[in-house]
Amino acid sequence: MNAVLTSSPRRINRQSAFTMVEVLVGTAILGLLMVGVFGVMTMGLSITQMSRENLRATEIMIDKMEGVRTFDWAHQGQK
């Protein structure tokens, strides 16, 4: 049994590709997404830095308040 393959006359041999407009729209969308991702990363890093500064300030205040709390106020002027 021999099978013969013939091409159908209805088939058109065309190459399929994206048009320039589709490529530009896709590139624009990708660019906007990348700008958004970098913006979120920058905001996250600045929030982390601010949180570290606030934590350090809180630690310094607690240390100073501990010094005030443990100060001997009754014997301050006596030597």
N, CA, C and O atoms as a Maestro MAE file, in Angstrom:
{
 s_m_m2io_version
 :::
 2.0.0
}

f_m_ct {
 s_m_title
 :::
 protein
 m_atom[316] {
  # First column is atom index #
  i_m_mmod_type
  r_m_x_coord
  r_m_y_coord
  r_m_z_coord
  i_m_residue_number
  s_m_chain_name
  s_m_pdb_residue_name
  s_m_pdb_atom_name
  i_m_atomic_number
  :::
  1 25 0.846 -1.159 0.000 1 A "MET " " N  " 7
  2 3 0.000 0.000 0.000 1 A "MET " " CA " 6
  3 2 0.899 1.232 0.000 1 A "MET " " C  " 6
  4 15 1.698 1.414 0.918 1 A "MET " " O  " 8
  5 25 0.782 2.041 -0.973 2 A "ASN " " N  " 7
  6 3 1.528 3.280 -1.097 2 A "ASN " " CA " 6
  7 2 0.599 4.459 -0.876 2 A "ASN " " C  " 6
  8 15 -0.492 4.532 -1.443 2 A "ASN " " O  " 8
  9 25 1.061 5.396 -0.025 3 A "ALA " " N  " 7
  10 3 0.279 6.598 0.221 3 A "ALA " " CA " 6
  11 2 0.950 7.756 -0.493 3 A "ALA " " C  " 6
  12 15 2.163 7.947 -0.398 3 A "ALA " " O  " 8
  13 25 0.173 8.496 -1.181 4 A "VAL " " N  " 7
  14 3 0.694 9.640 -1.916 4 A "VAL " " CA " 6
  15 2 0.201 10.898 -1.220 4 A "VAL " " C  " 6
  16 15 -0.999 11.087 -1.025 4 A "VAL " " O  " 8
  17 25 1.141 11.750 -0.850 5 A "LEU " " N  " 7
  18 3 0.783 12.997 -0.195 5 A "LEU " " CA " 6
  19 2 0.744 14.107 -1.230 5 A "LEU " " C  " 6
  20 15 1.726 14.360 -1.927 5 A "LEU " " O  " 8
  21 25 -0.359 14.738 -1.317 6 A "THR " " N  " 7
  22 3 -0.478 15.878 -2.226 6 A "THR " " CA " 6
  23 2 -0.953 17.069 -1.421 6 A "THR " " C  " 6
  24 15 -1.684 16.928 -0.441 6 A "THR " " O  " 8
  25 25 -0.535 18.211 -1.839 7 A "SER " " N  " 7
  26 3 -0.973 19.413 -1.137 7 A "SER " " CA " 6
  27 2 -2.331 19.839 -1.666 7 A "SER " " C  " 6
  28 15 -2.636 19.711 -2.851 7 A "SER " " O  " 8
  29 25 -3.110 20.334 -0.772 8 A "SER " " N  " 7
  30 3 -4.448 20.773 -1.141 8 A "SER " " CA " 6
  31 2 -4.357 22.098 -1.891 8 A "SER " " C  " 6
  32 15 -3.530 22.935 -1.530 8 A "SER " " O  " 8
  33 25 -5.160 22.318 -2.905 9 A "PRO " " N  " 7
  34 3 -5.110 23.588 -3.635 9 A "PRO " " CA " 6
  35 2 -5.611 24.760 -2.788 9 A "PRO " " C  " 6
  36 15 -5.351 25.916 -3.119 9 A "PRO " " O  " 8
  37 25 -6.322 24.472 -1.703 10 A "ARG " " N  " 7
  38 3 -6.840 25.541 -0.848 10 A "ARG " " CA " 6
  39 2 -5.758 26.132 0.058 10 A "ARG " " C  " 6
  40 15 -5.880 27.272 0.506 10 A "ARG " " O  " 8
  41 25 -4.726 25.380 0.324 11 A "ARG " " N  " 7
  42 3 -3.681 25.863 1.237 11 A "ARG " " CA " 6
  43 2 -2.824 26.919 0.557 11 A "ARG " " C  " 6
  44 15 -2.392 26.765 -0.585 11 A "ARG " " O  " 8
  45 25 -2.598 27.980 1.288 12 A "ILE " " N  " 7
  46 3 -1.726 29.033 0.782 12 A "ILE " " CA " 6
  47 2 -0.461 28.987 1.615 12 A "ILE " " C  " 6
  48 15 -0.518 28.999 2.845 12 A "ILE " " O  " 8
  49 25 0.648 28.937 0.966 13 A "ASN " " N  " 7
  50 3 1.923 28.850 1.670 13 A "ASN " " CA " 6
  51 2 2.379 30.257 2.059 13 A "ASN " " C  " 6
  52 15 3.108 30.912 1.314 13 A "ASN " " O  " 8
  53 25 1.940 30.711 3.234 14 A "ARG " " N  " 7
  54 3 2.310 32.044 3.718 14 A "ARG " " CA " 6
  55 2 3.067 31.902 5.023 14 A "ARG " " C  " 6
  56 15 2.806 31.001 5.821 14 A "ARG " " O  " 8
  57 25 3.994 32.794 5.220 15 A "GLN " " N  " 7
  58 3 4.709 32.805 6.491 15 A "GLN " " CA " 6
  59 2 3.934 33.681 7.466 15 A "GLN " " C  " 6
  60 15 3.419 34.737 7.101 15 A "GLN " " O  " 8
  61 25 3.860 33.226 8.705 16 A "SER " " N  " 7
  62 3 3.127 33.961 9.722 16 A "SER " " CA " 6
  63 2 4.112 34.674 10.633 16 A "SER " " C  " 6
  64 15 5.077 34.072 11.106 16 A "SER " " O  " 8
  65 25 3.871 35.955 10.880 17 A "ALA " " N  " 7
  66 3 4.755 36.737 11.750 17 A "ALA " " CA " 6
  67 2 3.952 37.865 12.383 17 A "ALA " " C  " 6
  68 15 2.822 38.147 11.984 17 A "ALA " " O  " 8
  69 25 4.562 38.504 13.380 18 A "PHE " " N  " 7
  70 3 3.925 39.646 14.012 18 A "PHE " " CA " 6
  71 2 4.141 40.890 13.164 18 A "PHE " " C  " 6
  72 15 5.163 41.037 12.494 18 A "PHE " " O  " 8
  73 25 3.164 41.776 13.208 19 A "THR " " N  " 7
  74 3 3.329 43.041 12.499 19 A "THR " " CA " 6
  75 2 4.109 44.009 13.375 19 A "THR " " C  " 6
  76 15 4.284 43.777 14.571 19 A "THR " " O  " 8
  77 25 4.568 45.081 12.779 20 A "MET " " N  " 7
  78 3 5.350 46.076 13.521 20 A "MET " " CA " 6
  79 2 4.516 46.699 14.635 20 A "MET " " C  " 6
  80 15 5.038 46.966 15.717 20 A "MET " " O  " 8
  81 25 3.240 46.932 14.390 21 A "VAL " " N  " 7
  82 3 2.369 47.520 15.408 21 A "VAL " " CA " 6
  83 2 2.242 46.577 16.599 21 A "VAL " " C  " 6
  84 15 2.295 47.024 17.744 21 A "VAL " " O  " 8
  85 25 2.079 45.298 16.352 22 A "GLU " " N  " 7
  86 3 1.970 44.328 17.440 22 A "GLU " " CA " 6
  87 2 3.256 44.273 18.256 22 A "GLU " " C  " 6
  88 15 3.211 44.176 19.482 22 A "GLU " " O  " 8
  89 25 4.384 44.335 17.591 23 A "VAL " " N  " 7
  90 3 5.673 44.322 18.301 23 A "VAL " " CA " 6
  91 2 5.824 45.572 19.145 23 A "VAL " " C  " 6
  92 15 6.283 45.489 20.285 23 A "VAL " " O  " 8
  93 25 5.447 46.735 18.612 24 A "LEU " " N  " 7
  94 3 5.564 47.989 19.366 24 A "LEU " " CA " 6
  95 2 4.623 48.009 20.574 24 A "LEU " " C  " 6
  96 15 5.001 48.469 21.651 24 A "LEU " " O  " 8
  97 25 3.421 47.520 20.395 25 A "VAL " " N  " 7
  98 3 2.467 47.467 21.523 25 A "VAL " " CA " 6
  99 2 2.985 46.519 22.597 25 A "VAL " " C  " 6
  100 15 2.928 46.839 23.785 25 A "VAL " " O  " 8
  101 25 3.484 45.369 22.196 26 A "GLY " " N  " 7
  102 3 4.037 44.420 23.169 26 A "GLY " " CA " 6
  103 2 5.237 44.986 23.901 26 A "GLY " " C  " 6
  104 15 5.384 44.789 25.107 26 A "GLY " " O  " 8
  105 25 6.098 45.690 23.174 27 A "THR " " N  " 7
  106 3 7.271 46.306 23.799 27 A "THR " " CA " 6
  107 2 6.859 47.404 24.778 27 A "THR " " C  " 6
  108 15 7.450 47.536 25.850 27 A "THR " " O  " 8
  109 25 5.852 48.186 24.415 28 A "ALA " " N  " 7
  110 3 5.372 49.240 25.311 28 A "ALA " " CA " 6
  111 2 4.787 48.648 26.589 28 A "ALA " " C  " 6
  112 15 5.044 49.149 27.684 28 A "ALA " " O  " 8
  113 25 4.010 47.594 26.452 29 A "ILE " " N  " 7
  114 3 3.430 46.941 27.635 29 A "ILE " " CA " 6
  115 2 4.532 46.374 28.520 29 A "ILE " " C  " 6
  116 15 4.491 46.532 29.740 29 A "ILE " " O  " 8
  117 25 5.505 45.722 27.920 30 A "LEU " " N  " 7
  118 3 6.620 45.173 28.686 30 A "LEU " " CA " 6
  119 2 7.418 46.277 29.382 30 A "LEU " " C  " 6
  120 15 7.851 46.108 30.521 30 A "LEU " " O  " 8
  121 25 7.610 47.401 28.698 31 A "GLY " " N  " 7
  122 3 8.319 48.532 29.307 31 A "GLY " " CA " 6
  123 2 7.574 49.087 30.511 31 A "GLY " " C  " 6
  124 15 8.184 49.390 31.537 31 A "GLY " " O  " 8
  125 25 6.255 49.221 30.391 32 A "LEU " " N  " 7
  126 3 5.454 49.714 31.520 32 A "LEU " " CA " 6
  127 2 5.513 48.757 32.699 32 A "LEU " " C  " 6
  128 15 5.594 49.189 33.849 32 A "LEU " " O  " 8
  129 25 5.474 47.473 32.422 33 A "LEU " " N  " 7
  130 3 5.571 46.493 33.505 33 A "LEU " " CA " 6
  131 2 6.924 46.582 34.206 33 A "LEU " " C  " 6
  132 15 6.990 46.495 35.432 33 A "LEU " " O  " 8
  133 25 7.991 46.752 33.450 34 A "MET " " N  " 7
  134 3 9.321 46.831 34.043 34 A "MET " " CA " 6
  135 2 9.469 48.093 34.903 34 A "MET " " C  " 6
  136 15 10.065 48.052 35.980 34 A "MET " " O  " 8
  137 25 8.922 49.214 34.419 35 A "VAL " " N  " 7
  138 3 8.957 50.448 35.211 35 A "VAL " " CA " 6
  139 2 8.199 50.246 36.513 35 A "VAL " " C  " 6
  140 15 8.644 50.702 37.566 35 A "VAL " " O  " 8
  141 25 7.072 49.576 36.455 36 A "GLY " " N  " 7
  142 3 6.298 49.304 37.673 36 A "GLY " " CA " 6
  143 2 7.049 48.419 38.644 36 A "GLY " " C  " 6
  144 15 7.038 48.667 39.849 36 A "GLY " " O  " 8
  145 25 7.707 47.381 38.128 37 A "VAL " " N  " 7
  146 3 8.465 46.470 38.998 37 A "VAL " " CA " 6
  147 2 9.618 47.211 39.671 37 A "VAL " " C  " 6
  148 15 9.841 47.055 40.871 37 A "VAL " " O  " 8
  149 25 10.347 48.012 38.906 38 A "PHE " " N  " 7
  150 3 11.458 48.756 39.498 38 A "PHE " " CA " 6
  151 2 10.970 49.795 40.500 38 A "PHE " " C  " 6
  152 15 11.631 50.043 41.508 38 A "PHE " " O  " 8
  153 25 9.814 50.403 40.229 39 A "GLY " " N  " 7
  154 3 9.246 51.362 41.180 39 A "GLY " " CA " 6
  155 2 8.883 50.709 42.503 39 A "GLY " " C  " 6
  156 15 9.139 51.262 43.572 39 A "GLY " " O  " 8
  157 25 8.290 49.539 42.421 40 A "VAL " " N  " 7
  158 3 7.915 48.809 43.642 40 A "VAL " " CA " 6
  159 2 9.164 48.390 44.417 40 A "VAL " " C  " 6
  160 15 9.187 48.470 45.645 40 A "VAL " " O  " 8
  161 25 10.202 47.944 43.706 41 A "MET " " N  " 7
  162 3 11.437 47.547 44.380 41 A "MET " " CA " 6
  163 2 12.089 48.743 45.077 41 A "MET " " C  " 6
  164 15 12.565 48.620 46.206 41 A "MET " " O  " 8
  165 25 12.112 49.895 44.410 42 A "THR " " N  " 7
  166 3 12.691 51.095 45.001 42 A "THR " " CA " 6
  167 2 11.910 51.523 46.241 42 A "THR " " C  " 6
  168 15 12.499 51.886 47.259 42 A "THR " " O  " 8
  169 25 10.589 51.478 46.151 43 A "MET " " N  " 7
  170 3 9.763 51.851 47.300 43 A "MET " " CA " 6
  171 2 9.986 50.886 48.458 43 A "MET " " C  " 6
  172 15 10.061 51.309 49.612 43 A "MET " " O  " 8
  173 25 10.091 49.613 48.165 44 A "GLY " " N  " 7
  174 3 10.339 48.625 49.215 44 A "GLY " " CA " 6
  175 2 11.669 48.853 49.911 44 A "GLY " " C  " 6
  176 15 11.762 48.731 51.132 44 A "GLY " " O  " 8
  177 25 12.699 49.182 49.142 45 A "LEU " " N  " 7
  178 3 14.006 49.437 49.749 45 A "LEU " " CA " 6
  179 2 13.993 50.700 50.604 45 A "LEU " " C  " 6
  180 15 14.615 50.734 51.666 45 A "LEU " " O  " 8
  181 25 13.293 51.735 50.152 46 A "SER " " N  " 7
  182 3 13.236 52.959 50.959 46 A "SER " " CA " 6
  183 2 12.432 52.739 52.238 46 A "SER " " C  " 6
  184 15 12.780 53.289 53.282 46 A "SER " " O  " 8
  185 25 11.374 51.954 52.175 47 A "ILE " " N  " 7
  186 3 10.596 51.646 53.384 47 A "ILE " " CA " 6
  187 2 11.444 50.835 54.354 47 A "ILE " " C  " 6
  188 15 11.374 51.052 55.564 47 A "ILE " " O  " 8
  189 25 12.241 49.908 53.843 48 A "THR " " N  " 7
  190 3 13.127 49.126 54.702 48 A "THR " " CA " 6
  191 2 14.140 50.022 55.387 48 A "THR " " C  " 6
  192 15 14.390 49.866 56.583 48 A "THR " " O  " 8
  193 25 14.733 50.965 54.652 49 A "GLN " " N  " 7
  194 3 15.702 51.892 55.237 49 A "GLN " " CA " 6
  195 2 15.049 52.757 56.317 49 A "GLN " " C  " 6
  196 15 15.635 52.974 57.377 49 A "GLN " " O  " 8
  197 25 13.840 53.249 56.048 50 A "MET " " N  " 7
  198 3 13.143 54.078 57.038 50 A "MET " " CA " 6
  199 2 12.825 53.269 58.289 50 A "MET " " C  " 6
  200 15 12.932 53.783 59.402 50 A "MET " " O  " 8
  201 25 12.440 52.021 58.118 51 A "SER " " N  " 7
  202 3 12.142 51.168 59.269 51 A "SER " " CA " 6
  203 2 13.387 50.924 60.115 51 A "SER " " C  " 6
  204 15 13.313 50.907 61.343 51 A "SER " " O  " 8
  205 25 14.526 50.735 59.461 52 A "ARG " " N  " 7
  206 3 15.778 50.555 60.202 52 A "ARG " " CA " 6
  207 2 16.138 51.801 60.997 52 A "ARG " " C  " 6
  208 15 16.570 51.708 62.146 52 A "ARG " " O  " 8
  209 25 15.958 52.973 60.381 53 A "GLU " " N  " 7
  210 3 16.262 54.227 61.084 53 A "GLU " " CA " 6
  211 2 15.327 54.415 62.272 53 A "GLU " " C  " 6
  212 15 15.770 54.832 63.342 53 A "GLU " " O  " 8
  213 25 14.056 54.117 62.105 54 A "ASN " " N  " 7
  214 3 13.104 54.249 63.207 54 A "ASN " " CA " 6
  215 2 13.424 53.268 64.337 54 A "ASN " " C  " 6
  216 15 13.305 53.614 65.512 54 A "ASN " " O  " 8
  217 25 13.826 52.058 63.987 55 A "LEU " " N  " 7
  218 3 14.189 51.076 65.004 55 A "LEU " " CA " 6
  219 2 15.409 51.544 65.789 55 A "LEU " " C  " 6
  220 15 15.446 51.419 67.013 55 A "LEU " " O  " 8
  221 25 16.410 52.086 65.087 56 A "ARG " " N  " 7
  222 3 17.616 52.570 65.777 56 A "ARG " " CA " 6
  223 2 17.278 53.746 66.695 56 A "ARG " " C  " 6
  224 15 17.784 53.825 67.815 56 A "ARG " " O  " 8
  225 25 16.426 54.655 66.227 57 A "ALA " " N  " 7
  226 3 16.017 55.779 67.069 57 A "ALA " " CA " 6
  227 2 15.274 55.290 68.308 57 A "ALA " " C  " 6
  228 15 15.472 55.826 69.398 57 A "ALA " " O  " 8
  229 25 14.436 54.296 68.154 58 A "THR " " N  " 7
  230 3 13.707 53.731 69.294 58 A "THR " " CA " 6
  231 2 14.671 53.095 70.287 58 A "THR " " C  " 6
  232 15 14.506 53.245 71.498 58 A "THR " " O  " 8
  233 25 15.678 52.384 69.780 59 A "GLU " " N  " 7
  234 3 16.674 51.780 70.670 59 A "GLU " " CA " 6
  235 2 17.428 52.842 71.458 59 A "GLU " " C  " 6
  236 15 17.689 52.656 72.647 59 A "GLU " " O  " 8
  237 25 17.782 53.954 70.816 60 A "ILE " " N  " 7
  238 3 18.489 55.044 71.503 60 A "ILE " " CA " 6
  239 2 17.588 55.663 72.564 60 A "ILE " " C  " 6
  240 15 18.044 55.929 73.676 60 A "ILE " " O  " 8
  241 25 16.314 55.899 72.240 61 A "MET " " N  " 7
  242 3 15.392 56.477 73.228 61 A "MET " " CA " 6
  243 2 15.198 55.547 74.418 61 A "MET " " C  " 6
  244 15 15.161 56.007 75.559 61 A "MET " " O  " 8
  245 25 15.076 54.257 74.172 62 A "ILE " " N  " 7
  246 3 14.914 53.302 75.272 62 A "ILE " " CA " 6
  247 2 16.150 53.316 76.162 62 A "ILE " " C  " 6
  248 15 16.033 53.258 77.386 62 A "ILE " " O  " 8
  249 25 17.335 53.393 75.557 63 A "ASP " " N  " 7
  250 3 18.570 53.445 76.339 63 A "ASP " " CA " 6
  251 2 18.613 54.695 77.215 63 A "ASP " " C  " 6
  252 15 18.980 54.613 78.387 63 A "ASP " " O  " 8
  253 25 18.245 55.850 76.660 64 A "LYS " " N  " 7
  254 3 18.232 57.100 77.441 64 A "LYS " " CA " 6
  255 2 17.192 57.042 78.560 64 A "LYS " " C  " 6
  256 15 17.466 57.469 79.681 64 A "LYS " " O  " 8
  257 25 16.010 56.519 78.266 65 A "MET " " N  " 7
  258 3 14.974 56.422 79.291 65 A "MET " " CA " 6
  259 2 15.384 55.450 80.392 65 A "MET " " C  " 6
  260 15 15.047 55.661 81.557 65 A "MET " " O  " 8
  261 25 16.095 54.405 80.044 66 A "GLU " " N  " 7
  262 3 16.585 53.468 81.059 66 A "GLU " " CA " 6
  263 2 17.600 54.159 81.971 66 A "GLU " " C  " 6
  264 15 17.629 53.908 83.176 66 A "GLU " " O  " 8
  265 25 18.435 55.033 81.390 67 A "GLY " " N  " 7
  266 3 19.374 55.800 82.206 67 A "GLY " " CA " 6
  267 2 18.662 56.744 83.157 67 A "GLY " " C  " 6
  268 15 19.082 56.890 84.305 67 A "GLY " " O  " 8
  269 25 17.595 57.388 82.706 68 A "VAL " " N  " 7
  270 3 16.819 58.287 83.568 68 A "VAL " " CA " 6
  271 2 16.126 57.480 84.656 68 A "VAL " " C  " 6
  272 15 16.055 57.917 85.805 68 A "VAL " " O  " 8
  273 25 15.621 56.318 84.307 69 A "ARG " " N  " 7
  274 3 14.897 55.501 85.285 69 A "ARG " " CA " 6
  275 2 15.810 54.999 86.393 69 A "ARG " " C  " 6
  276 15 15.393 54.930 87.549 69 A "ARG " " O  " 8
  277 25 17.031 54.654 86.065 70 A "THR " " N  " 7
  278 3 17.932 54.085 87.066 70 A "THR " " CA " 6
  279 2 18.762 55.143 87.792 70 A "THR " " C  " 6
  280 15 19.563 54.800 88.662 70 A "THR " " O  " 8
  281 25 18.587 56.421 87.453 71 A "PHE " " N  " 7
  282 3 19.342 57.481 88.123 71 A "PHE " " CA " 6
  283 2 18.866 57.627 89.560 71 A "PHE " " C  " 6
  284 15 17.666 57.586 89.833 71 A "PHE " " O  " 8
  285 25 19.801 57.797 90.465 72 A "ASP " " N  " 7
  286 3 19.469 57.924 91.886 72 A "ASP " " CA " 6
  287 2 19.164 59.387 92.196 72 A "ASP " " C  " 6
  288 15 20.071 60.168 92.483 72 A "ASP " " O  " 8
  289 25 17.892 59.752 92.139 73 A "TRP " " N  " 7
  290 3 17.491 61.128 92.320 73 A "TRP " " CA " 6
  291 2 17.604 61.567 93.788 73 A "TRP " " C  " 6
  292 15 17.778 62.756 94.053 73 A "TRP " " O  " 8
  293 25 17.512 60.662 94.718 74 A "ALA " " N  " 7
  294 3 17.525 61.038 96.142 74 A "ALA " " CA " 6
  295 2 18.904 61.484 96.576 74 A "ALA " " C  " 6
  296 15 19.014 62.384 97.409 74 A "ALA " " O  " 8
  297 25 19.959 60.893 96.045 75 A "HIS " " N  " 7
  298 3 21.318 61.210 96.472 75 A "HIS " " CA " 6
  299 2 22.069 62.016 95.428 75 A "HIS " " C  " 6
  300 15 23.294 61.929 95.349 75 A "HIS " " O  " 8
  301 25 21.372 62.784 94.638 76 A "GLN " " N  " 7
  302 3 21.984 63.520 93.542 76 A "GLN " " CA " 6
  303 2 22.921 64.612 94.028 76 A "GLN " " C  " 6
  304 15 24.031 64.731 93.509 76 A "GLN " " O  " 8
  305 25 22.516 65.413 95.008 77 A "GLY " " N  " 7
  306 3 23.318 66.545 95.457 77 A "GLY " " CA " 6
  307 2 24.281 66.217 96.568 77 A "GLY " " C  " 6
  308 15 25.108 67.067 96.898 77 A "GLY " " O  " 8
  309 25 24.234 65.054 97.166 78 A "GLN " " N  " 7
  310 3 25.106 64.707 98.302 78 A "GLN " " CA " 6
  311 2 26.376 64.053 97.818 78 A "GLN " " C  " 6
  312 15 26.358 63.159 96.971 78 A "GLN " " O  " 8
  313 25 27.496 64.523 98.379 79 A "LYS " " N  " 7
  314 3 28.784 63.909 98.056 79 A "LYS " " CA " 6
  315 2 29.569 63.677 99.285 79 A "LYS " " C  " 6
  316 15 30.686 63.165 99.216 79 A "LYS " " O  " 8
  :::
 }
 m_bond[315] {
  # First column is bond index #
  i_m_from
  i_m_to
  i_m_order
  :::
  1 1 2 1
  2 2 3 1
  3 3 4 2
  4 3 5 1
  5 5 6 1
  6 6 7 1
  7 7 8 2
  8 7 9 1
  9 9 10 1
  10 10 11 1
  11 11 12 2
  12 11 13 1
  13 13 14 1
  14 14 15 1
  15 15 16 2
  16 15 17 1
  17 17 18 1
  18 18 19 1
  19 19 20 2
  20 19 21 1
  21 21 22 1
  22 22 23 1
  23 23 24 2
  24 23 25 1
  25 25 26 1
  26 26 27 1
  27 27 28 2
  28 27 29 1
  29 29 30 1
  30 30 31 1
  31 31 32 2
  32 31 33 1
  33 33 34 1
  34 34 35 1
  35 35 36 2
  36 35 37 1
  37 37 38 1
  38 38 39 1
  39 39 40 2
  40 39 41 1
  41 41 42 1
  42 42 43 1
  43 43 44 2
  44 43 45 1
  45 45 46 1
  46 46 47 1
  47 47 48 2
  48 47 49 1
  49 49 50 1
  50 50 51 1
  51 51 52 2
  52 51 53 1
  53 53 54 1
  54 54 55 1
  55 55 56 2
  56 55 57 1
  57 57 58 1
  58 58 59 1
  59 59 60 2
  60 59 61 1
  61 61 62 1
  62 62 63 1
  63 63 64 2
  64 63 65 1
  65 65 66 1
  66 66 67 1
  67 67 68 2
  68 67 69 1
  69 69 70 1
  70 70 71 1
  71 71 72 2
  72 71 73 1
  73 73 74 1
  74 74 75 1
  75 75 76 2
  76 75 77 1
  77 77 78 1
  78 78 79 1
  79 79 80 2
  80 79 81 1
  81 81 82 1
  82 82 83 1
  83 83 84 2
  84 83 85 1
  85 85 86 1
  86 86 87 1
  87 87 88 2
  88 87 89 1
  89 89 90 1
  90 90 91 1
  91 91 92 2
  92 91 93 1
  93 93 94 1
  94 94 95 1
  95 95 96 2
  96 95 97 1
  97 97 98 1
  98 98 99 1
  99 99 100 2
  100 99 101 1
  101 101 102 1
  102 102 103 1
  103 103 104 2
  104 103 105 1
  105 105 106 1
  106 106 107 1
  107 107 108 2
  108 107 109 1
  109 109 110 1
  110 110 111 1
  111 111 112 2
  112 111 113 1
  113 113 114 1
  114 114 115 1
  115 115 116 2
  116 115 117 1
  117 117 118 1
  118 118 119 1
  119 119 120 2
  120 119 121 1
  121 121 122 1
  122 122 123 1
  123 123 124 2
  124 123 125 1
  125 125 126 1
  126 126 127 1
  127 127 128 2
  128 127 129 1
  129 129 130 1
  130 130 131 1
  131 131 132 2
  132 131 133 1
  133 133 134 1
  134 134 135 1
  135 135 136 2
  136 135 137 1
  137 137 138 1
  138 138 139 1
  139 139 140 2
  140 139 141 1
  141 141 142 1
  142 142 143 1
  143 143 144 2
  144 143 145 1
  145 145 146 1
  146 146 147 1
  147 147 148 2
  148 147 149 1
  149 149 150 1
  150 150 151 1
  151 151 152 2
  152 151 153 1
  153 153 154 1
  154 154 155 1
  155 155 156 2
  156 155 157 1
  157 157 158 1
  158 158 159 1
  159 159 160 2
  160 159 161 1
  161 161 162 1
  162 162 163 1
  163 163 164 2
  164 163 165 1
  165 165 166 1
  166 166 167 1
  167 167 168 2
  168 167 169 1
  169 169 170 1
  170 170 171 1
  171 171 172 2
  172 171 173 1
  173 173 174 1
  174 174 175 1
  175 175 176 2
  176 175 177 1
  177 177 178 1
  178 178 179 1
  179 179 180 2
  180 179 181 1
  181 181 182 1
  182 182 183 1
  183 183 184 2
  184 183 185 1
  185 185 186 1
  186 186 187 1
  187 187 188 2
  188 187 189 1
  189 189 190 1
  190 190 191 1
  191 191 192 2
  192 191 193 1
  193 193 194 1
  194 194 195 1
  195 195 196 2
  196 195 197 1
  197 197 198 1
  198 198 199 1
  199 199 200 2
  200 199 201 1
  201 201 202 1
  202 202 203 1
  203 203 204 2
  204 203 205 1
  205 205 206 1
  206 206 207 1
  207 207 208 2
  208 207 209 1
  209 209 210 1
  210 210 211 1
  211 211 212 2
  212 211 213 1
  213 213 214 1
  214 214 215 1
  215 215 216 2
  216 215 217 1
  217 217 218 1
  218 218 219 1
  219 219 220 2
  220 219 221 1
  221 221 222 1
  222 222 223 1
  223 223 224 2
  224 223 225 1
  225 225 226 1
  226 226 227 1
  227 227 228 2
  228 227 229 1
  229 229 230 1
  230 230 231 1
  231 231 232 2
  232 231 233 1
  233 233 234 1
  234 234 235 1
  235 235 236 2
  236 235 237 1
  237 237 238 1
  238 238 239 1
  239 239 240 2
  240 239 241 1
  241 241 242 1
  242 242 243 1
  243 243 244 2
  244 243 245 1
  245 245 246 1
  246 246 247 1
  247 247 248 2
  248 247 249 1
  249 249 250 1
  250 250 251 1
  251 251 252 2
  252 251 253 1
  253 253 254 1
  254 254 255 1
  255 255 256 2
  256 255 257 1
  257 257 258 1
  258 258 259 1
  259 259 260 2
  260 259 261 1
  261 261 262 1
  262 262 263 1
  263 263 264 2
  264 263 265 1
  265 265 266 1
  266 266 267 1
  267 267 268 2
  268 267 269 1
  269 269 270 1
  270 270 271 1
  271 271 272 2
  272 271 273 1
  273 273 274 1
  274 274 275 1
  275 275 276 2
  276 275 277 1
  277 277 278 1
  278 278 279 1
  279 279 280 2
  280 279 281 1
  281 281 282 1
  282 282 283 1
  283 283 284 2
  284 283 285 1
  285 285 286 1
  286 286 287 1
  287 287 288 2
  288 287 289 1
  289 289 290 1
  290 290 291 1
  291 291 292 2
  292 291 293 1
  293 293 294 1
  294 294 295 1
  295 295 296 2
  296 295 297 1
  297 297 298 1
  298 298 299 1
  299 299 300 2
  300 299 301 1
  301 301 302 1
  302 302 303 1
  303 303 304 2
  304 303 305 1
  305 305 306 1
  306 306 307 1
  307 307 308 2
  308 307 309 1
  309 309 310 1
  310 310 311 1
  311 311 312 2
  312 311 313 1
  313 313 314 1
  314 314 315 1
  315 315 316 2
  :::
 }
}
